């Protein structure tokens, strides 16, 4: 018998109202589990809880744990902004918690590459997360959005044994065509499945393009959503990963075996600042003001003023407390 993993995907709108986002995840997970084609692993999107940061574990984490336990699934509900006592006031991690079928928090992945200048308050994480699904004899690596644009992250998770790479995203419309090619490249070069989820609808000043995807180790898209909200369960043939890595992608390219053979030197792997490239390039913009100064070097006579956003953070926090209290 083969190894198959059913992955449930929740492509959802994510507004500032955290309580509404939590209720949405709960309802759509329930719907996925009602199908005859029920998932073993359910995956949400990035930043379904962003304006009401919280600790992990914490009340919201406990809410997710209860969902995982109720349905007896592996669960990556999405990412949230995590408060941690090691960080200064006002700084957070963009964190994806992961739960096992008993509702145990088996790990949390902190986004290593917060998207600058948009995530100016997010602190980069420093640890990879690859977790076991022993029932399927497989391992899953977790990433968040901009992480996938840096091949080192996918490669290291693959070297840690990941056969499936999960990317949680809330990408804006402007990045649709650019990121489309990256998805195929990461799956192919690591001979792994890539499960990419994305939000949909409007989030702040952006429109999220949806188009969540599942790409095979051979670089084939077996499922892709449109722009509207949706749920779907996709079956991954895990033996295809093993076959590609042992005998070559379409029995031709042995990427992972040849990586082992060539063992390419990494002269700047311990400190990229030592690379000649950075003698002139310097650091990228970390916030909106730095972005404008950076672009001003080549764009003359910038027109327009950035509008300020009005956020009902206190009301959203109150609504979250009331929502979670109602679940006890």
VENKA-V212842 format. One record per residue. N is the residue number from 0. PSI is psi in radians with two decimals (none if undefined). OMEGA is omega in degrees with one decimal (999 if undefined). Layout:
N;PSI;OMEGA
N;PSI;OMEGA
//
This chain:
0;2.57;-177.9
1;3.01;177.1
2;2.11;-180.0
3;2.40;178.7
4;2.11;176.4
5;2.09;-178.5
6;2.10;175.3
7;2.27;-176.8
8;2.30;176.3
9;1.79;174.8
10;1.91;-166.5
11;2.72;169.8
12;2.51;178.4
13;1.79;175.1
14;-3.00;179.1
15;-0.26;-176.3
16;1.67;-175.9
17;-0.72;-179.2
18;-0.71;179.0
19;-0.67;178.1
20;-0.71;179.2
21;-0.74;178.6
22;-0.66;179.7
23;-0.82;179.8
24;-0.75;179.7
25;-0.83;-177.6
26;-0.79;-176.4
27;-0.56;173.7
28;-0.72;177.0
29;-0.76;-179.8
30;-0.75;178.3
31;-0.68;-176.4
32;-0.16;177.0
33;-0.25;-175.9
34;2.69;172.4
35;-0.45;179.0
36;1.18;-171.9
37;2.58;-176.8
38;2.71;170.3
39;-0.54;-178.4
40;2.28;176.8
41;2.35;-174.6
42;2.29;176.0
43;-2.60;-176.5
44;3.09;180.0
45;2.57;168.8
46;0.72;174.6
47;-0.12;176.7
48;1.64;-171.3
49;-0.65;-175.1
50;-0.06;176.7
51;1.23;-176.7
52;2.63;-176.4
53;2.86;176.5
54;2.76;172.4
55;2.01;1.0
56;2.84;179.9
57;-3.09;-177.0
58;-0.75;-179.9
59;-0.70;176.3
60;-0.71;177.9
61;-0.63;177.4
62;-0.79;178.6
63;-0.70;180.0
64;-0.67;-180.0
65;-0.64;177.7
66;-0.80;179.2
67;-0.77;-178.9
68;-0.71;-179.3
69;-0.76;-175.3
70;-0.08;178.8
71;0.99;-177.5
72;2.79;163.1
73;2.46;-166.6
74;2.11;169.9
75;1.53;-170.5
76;-0.32;-175.9
77;-2.96;177.7
78;2.72;-179.4
79;2.81;175.7
80;2.12;-173.3
81;2.16;171.7
82;2.42;176.7
83;2.44;-174.7
84;-0.29;179.9
85;-0.18;-174.9
86;2.65;175.5
87;2.80;177.2
88;2.33;178.0
89;-0.03;177.6
90;2.57;-174.6
91;2.89;164.5
92;2.56;169.1
93;1.83;-164.1
94;2.40;174.1
95;1.92;175.3
96;2.63;-179.2
97;2.36;-176.1
98;2.62;176.7
99;3.08;-176.3
100;-0.23;175.7
101;0.04;-179.3
102;0.21;179.2
103;2.38;173.6
104;1.85;-175.1
105;-0.12;177.4
106;2.88;174.5
107;2.30;-179.2
108;2.17;177.7
109;2.14;-175.4
110;2.16;-177.1
111;-0.46;-176.4
112;1.28;174.9
113;2.40;-175.1
114;1.96;177.5
115;2.47;7.2
116;0.03;-173.4
117;-0.69;-178.0
118;1.05;-174.6
119;-0.37;-179.7
120;-0.09;-177.5
121;2.34;179.4
122;2.32;179.8
123;2.41;171.9
124;2.94;-175.9
125;0.17;-177.5
126;2.37;174.4
127;2.74;173.8
128;1.97;172.2
129;2.06;-175.9
130;2.69;-177.7
131;2.48;162.4
132;1.48;-171.4
133;-0.53;-179.8
134;-0.47;-178.9
135;0.07;-179.6
136;0.86;-178.5
137;2.94;176.7
138;2.56;-177.0
139;2.27;175.4
140;2.49;-175.5
141;2.37;175.3
142;2.88;179.2
143;1.98;167.5
144;-1.88;-172.7
145;-0.35;177.8
146;-0.67;-174.4
147;-0.38;179.9
148;-0.13;178.5
149;1.81;-171.3
150;-0.35;-179.8
151;-0.61;-176.5
152;-0.86;178.0
153;-0.73;-178.2
154;-0.75;-179.6
155;-0.66;177.0
156;-0.62;175.9
157;-0.77;178.6
158;-0.42;176.3
159;0.02;173.9
160;0.03;-177.5
161;2.27;171.9
162;-0.33;178.9
163;2.23;175.3
164;2.15;-179.9
165;2.20;179.6
166;2.05;176.3
167;2.29;-170.2
168;2.70;162.4
169;1.19;-174.2
170;2.41;178.8
171;2.84;-176.0
172;-0.64;-176.1
173;-0.42;-175.0
174;0.06;-172.7
175;-1.03;-175.3
176;-0.59;-179.9
177;-0.82;-176.0
178;-0.38;-178.4
179;-0.73;-177.1
180;-0.57;179.8
181;-0.67;-179.7
182;-0.82;-179.5
183;-0.71;-178.5
184;-0.76;-177.6
185;-0.70;178.5
186;-0.81;-177.4
187;-0.86;-172.6
188;-0.36;178.2
189;-0.01;-178.7
190;0.93;-176.7
191;2.76;168.7
192;2.48;170.4
193;2.09;174.3
194;1.92;-178.4
195;2.11;176.2
196;2.57;179.1
197;2.64;175.2
198;3.04;179.0
199;2.83;-179.2
200;-2.89;-176.5
201;2.39;173.1
202;1.90;-178.1
203;-2.12;-176.2
204;0.09;-174.9
205;2.76;170.2
206;2.17;-177.2
207;2.33;-168.9
208;-0.06;-180.0
209;-2.21;177.6
210;0.76;170.9
211;2.59;-173.4
212;2.71;166.4
213;2.05;-178.5
214;2.37;-178.7
215;2.92;176.2
216;-0.30;177.9
217;0.10;176.7
218;0.43;177.2
219;2.37;175.5
220;1.99;-178.5
221;-0.25;175.9
222;2.43;175.1
223;2.30;177.6
224;2.96;170.3
225;-2.62;-177.1
226;-0.28;-177.3
227;2.84;177.6
228;2.53;-177.6
229;2.86;169.8
230;2.66;-178.2
231;2.60;171.8
232;2.20;-177.9
233;2.33;179.6
234;2.20;177.5
235;2.20;174.4
236;1.67;-174.2
237;-0.43;177.8
238;-0.37;176.0
239;-0.62;176.5
240;-0.88;-178.8
241;-0.71;-178.7
242;-0.78;179.5
243;-0.74;-176.9
244;-0.57;-179.0
245;-0.72;-170.1
246;0.02;177.5
247;2.54;175.2
248;2.19;-168.4
249;0.64;178.0
250;0.54;-177.6
251;-1.08;-171.2
252;2.16;-177.2
253;1.13;-172.6
254;-0.93;-173.2
255;-0.63;176.6
256;-0.68;-179.0
257;-0.52;173.7
258;-0.73;178.3
259;-0.69;-177.9
260;-0.79;-173.6
261;-0.63;177.4
262;1.02;-174.6
263;2.38;176.6
264;2.59;178.7
265;1.36;-172.4
266;-0.42;-178.6
267;0.28;-176.9
268;-0.50;-178.5
269;-0.33;-178.2
270;1.71;-177.4
271;-0.41;-178.3
272;-0.29;179.2
273;-0.21;-177.3
274;2.46;178.9
275;-0.53;179.3
276;-0.68;-172.3
277;0.04;175.7
278;-0.51;178.5
279;-0.48;-171.3
280;-0.81;178.8
281;-2.97;-175.1
282;2.54;178.7
283;2.88;179.8
284;2.33;-176.8
285;-0.25;179.6
286;3.10;-174.1
287;-0.68;179.5
288;-0.76;178.2
289;-0.60;177.7
290;-0.81;-179.1
291;-0.70;178.0
292;-0.69;-179.9
293;-0.82;-178.7
294;-0.53;-178.3
295;-0.34;179.2
296;-0.49;-178.4
297;-0.22;-179.2
298;1.93;-179.6
299;2.64;171.7
300;0.98;176.8
301;2.41;-176.7
302;2.48;175.1
303;2.70;178.3
304;2.42;179.2
305;2.28;179.0
306;2.54;177.4
307;2.57;179.7
308;2.49;177.1
309;2.02;-175.9
310;2.27;179.1
311;1.01;-172.0
312;-0.75;-178.0
313;-0.74;177.7
314;-0.69;179.6
315;-0.70;177.6
316;-0.75;178.7
317;-0.76;-179.8
318;-0.63;177.0
319;-0.81;179.6
320;-0.77;-179.9
321;-0.70;-179.8
322;-0.85;-177.8
323;-0.59;177.0
324;-0.61;179.8
325;-0.24;179.6
326;-0.16;-178.1
327;none;999
//
